[in-house]
Amino acid sequence: MSKFHGAAKRVNYARFNAIGDTLTGIVVAIEETTVPDIIDGRVVGPKIDVKTGHPQTQIDIAVQNEGDAYPTVVHARTMVSAALAAELDRIKASDLHVGDHLTLTYVSDEEDGSDYPAKVYKADIKPGK
């Protein structure tokens, strides 16, 4: 077997374009990754936090839905993280874990009066066995 076998993992990235769009499945990976800095459509390196000088990171959650060939990755940024935290508080769980069943739904836009309001999500977590 060559060194290229298994070198690239195929994944889909979650896109929540319309209210009601939902991602559901079993959490197969939770990873902290660096946020890419993109200029003119090209990745030029990691995005750097101007206050600390360190690369910015985010949590990526890979969810595998039965019947899908590849997992779907959702970037747990501000509004997704808020939905996950609210659901973890509701079910009195300490954290999201590999093996948990996650449903994440885009439910509305934030009412802040801006031209580009943040998306509001609702999470449903069922702890794995």
JOKA-V619436 format. One record per helix or strand of 3 or more residues. SS is the DSSP state (H for helix, E for strand). FROM is the first residue (numbers start at 0). LEN is the number of residues. If there is no record, write none. Layout:
<<SS;FROM;LEN> <SS;FROM;LEN>>
//
This chain:
<<E;21;13> <E;35;4> <E;41;5> <E;56;8> <E;71;5> <H;77;13> <E;100;9> <E;118;8>>
//
